[in-house]
């Protein structure tokens, strides 16, 4: 019986008796004809039966295991630890959203599991004027007196069609927040002070490799004191 091949040794597969952690199931395989599948597993790799939504998958990819994951919350969310303490997981905000933009965080997002999050690559926040998600939040984890900023969009020049001299202005045209994305030198540029992180730009981006990432807001305001009854 022959020993392990050099390829197996380099890939670290020799002697492996346990499957790789499920994290690799959320890393996209390269396009056809551009090499093996996820981390060299090729066609032998079976996708996880319950894959993360794209927005959560990007967070896991960027921050890995053992590191707290920033979470993209609905508008009006208070500071994260206070949000987790206040949120009752009642799903009222999810049911109130007319655009199905709010969903439940999966168990793979650790302490945030079961709480409302946004996955704008699948369904962005449309920045409703009346903020129905906030209106129904009885525990005040979402509040009208907290800024609606959820995060900040970042555009990758490597993937953006306009940055690569191809005609495209979709993100600028579709952005629901005036001044959040503007044209500079025939290219879209995000204004961080105006951008709310709603994710519409990410959702509509037509680039083969989506050029937009939404970075969740890290320092949201603490919960203001409740009004006396």
C-alpha positions in Angstrom: 0.0 0.0 0.0 1.5 3.3 -1.1 2.1 6.1 1.4 0.4 9.6 1.2 1.0 11.7 -1.9 2.9 15.0 -1.7 -0.4 16.8 -2.4 -2.0 15.2 0.6 0.9 16.2 2.8 0.8 19.8 1.6 -2.9 20.0 2.1 -2.6 18.6 5.6 -5.1 15.9 4.9 -2.9 12.9 5.9 -4.0 11.5 9.2 -7.1 13.6 9.4 -9.8 11.6 11.1 -12.3 14.4 11.8 -14.0 16.6 9.2 -13.0 20.3 9.1 -15.2 22.7 11.1 -18.4 23.7 9.4 -16.9 27.2 8.9 -15.4 26.1 5.6 -18.9 25.3 4.3 -19.6 29.0 4.2 -16.6 30.0 2.1 -17.5 30.3 -1.6 -16.0 27.9 -4.0 -14.0 29.4 -6.9 -15.6 29.8 -10.3 -15.6 26.7 -12.5 -12.2 26.1 -14.1 -10.3 28.1 -11.5 -9.0 25.3 -9.3 -10.2 23.0 -6.5 -13.1 23.7 -4.2 -13.0 25.1 -0.7 -9.5 24.8 0.8 -8.5 22.0 -1.6 -11.5 19.8 -0.7 -12.7 20.0 -4.3 -15.8 17.9 -5.2 -15.4 15.9 -2.0 -16.7 18.8 0.0 -20.4 18.7 0.8 -22.0 22.1 1.6 -23.5 22.5 5.0 -27.2 21.7 5.0 -28.0 25.0 6.7 -25.7 27.6 5.2 -25.5 31.1 6.6 -27.1 34.0 4.8 -24.6 35.8 2.7 -24.4 38.8 5.1 -23.6 36.5 8.1 -21.2 34.4 6.0 -19.2 37.5 5.2 -18.9 38.3 8.9 -17.7 34.8 9.7 -15.2 34.9 6.9 -13.7 38.2 8.0 -13.6 37.7 11.8 -13.1 33.9 12.1 -13.7 31.9 15.2 -13.1 33.0 18.8 -13.5 36.7 17.9 -16.7 38.7 18.7 -18.7 39.3 15.5 -20.1 42.8 14.8 -23.7 42.4 14.0 -25.8 44.5 11.6 -28.9 45.5 13.6 -32.1 47.1 12.4 -32.3 50.9 12.6 -32.5 52.5 16.1 -30.7 49.7 17.8 -29.1 50.6 21.2 -25.6 49.6 22.3 -25.0 45.9 21.7 -24.8 44.6 25.3 -27.9 46.6 26.2 -29.6 45.4 23.1 -29.0 41.8 24.0 -30.3 42.4 27.5 -33.4 44.2 26.4 -34.4 42.2 23.3 -37.0 39.5 24.2 -36.7 37.7 20.9 -40.4 38.4 20.3 -40.0 38.7 16.5 -42.3 41.7 16.4 -39.9 43.8 14.4 -39.5 41.0 11.9 -43.2 40.7 11.4 -43.6 44.5 11.2 -40.9 45.0 8.4 -42.8 45.5 5.1 -39.8 44.4 3.1 -38.8 41.3 5.0 -35.4 42.8 5.6 -35.1 41.7 9.3 -34.3 38.1 10.1 -33.2 36.1 13.0 -29.5 35.6 13.7 -28.4 32.0 13.4 -27.0 30.0 16.3 -23.6 30.4 14.7 -23.6 34.1 15.6 -23.1 33.0 19.3 -24.7 35.3 21.8 -26.6 37.1 19.1 -28.5 34.0 18.1 -32.3 34.5 17.8 -32.1 38.3 17.8 -33.0 40.5 14.8 -30.3 41.2 12.3 -30.1 42.5 8.7 -28.6 40.6 5.8 -28.6 43.3 3.1 -27.2 41.1 0.4 -30.4 39.2 0.6 -32.9 41.9 1.6 -31.7 45.5 2.5 -33.3 47.9 4.9 -35.4 50.4 2.9 -35.3 53.1 5.5 -39.1 53.4 5.9 -40.1 56.9 7.0 -42.3 55.6 9.9 -39.8 52.9 11.0 -42.4 50.2 11.8 -39.8 48.0 13.3 -39.1 50.6 16.0 -42.7 51.3 16.6 -43.5 47.7 17.6 -40.4 47.2 19.8 -41.9 47.2 23.3 -38.7 46.4 25.2 -37.1 49.5 23.5 -34.2 47.6 22.1 -35.0 49.7 19.0 -35.7 53.3 19.7 -36.7 56.4 17.8 -34.4 58.6 19.8 -31.3 56.6 18.7 -29.7 57.4 15.3 -30.8 55.1 12.5 -27.2 54.4 11.5 -26.7 50.7 11.3 -23.3 50.6 9.6 -21.2 52.0 6.8 -20.9 50.8 3.2 -17.4 50.2 1.8 -16.9 49.8 -1.9 -14.1 47.6 -3.2 -12.2 49.3 -6.1 -11.1 45.9 -7.3 -14.6 44.7 -7.8 -16.5 47.9 -8.6 -17.4 48.2 -12.3 -17.1 52.0 -12.3 -13.7 51.8 -10.7 -12.7 49.4 -13.5 -13.9 51.9 -16.1 -17.1 50.1 -16.9 -20.3 52.1 -17.1 -22.3 51.6 -13.8 -24.1 54.0 -11.5 -26.6 51.6 -9.9 -25.6 52.1 -6.3 -25.7 55.9 -6.6 -29.1 55.8 -8.3 -30.7 53.4 -5.9 -29.3 54.7 -2.6 -32.3 55.8 -0.4 -30.3 58.2 1.7 -29.5 61.5 0.0 -25.7 62.2 -0.2 -24.7 58.8 1.2 -23.0 57.8 -2.1 -21.8 60.5 -4.4 -19.8 60.7 -7.7 -16.2 61.6 -7.5 -14.1 61.4 -10.6 -16.8 59.2 -12.3 -16.7 56.7 -9.5 -19.1 56.1 -6.5 -17.7 57.2 -3.2 -19.4 56.6 0.2 -19.8 59.4 2.6 -19.4 57.7 6.0 -21.1 60.5 8.0 -24.3 60.2 5.9 -24.4 56.5 5.1 -26.7 54.5 7.3 -25.5 51.0 6.3 -28.9 50.1 5.0 -27.3 47.8 2.4 -29.3 48.8 -0.7 -26.1 49.4 -2.5 -24.9 45.9 -1.7 -28.2 44.4 -2.8 -28.3 46.1 -6.2 -24.6 45.9 -7.0 -24.4 44.1 -10.4 -20.7 43.4 -10.3 -19.7 39.7 -10.9 -18.0 39.9 -7.4 -20.2 42.1 -5.3 -18.2 45.3 -4.7 -20.0 46.4 -1.5 -19.5 45.3 2.1 -21.5 46.8 5.0 -19.5 47.2 8.1 -21.8 47.1 11.2 -21.7 50.1 13.5 -19.4 49.3 16.4 -20.4 52.0 18.9 -24.1 52.5 19.1 -25.6 54.8 21.8 -26.4 53.3 25.1 -30.0 52.9 26.0 -31.5 56.2 27.2 -33.4 56.0 30.5 -37.0 54.9 30.2 -39.6 57.5 30.7 -41.4 57.2 34.0 -44.8 55.5 33.9 
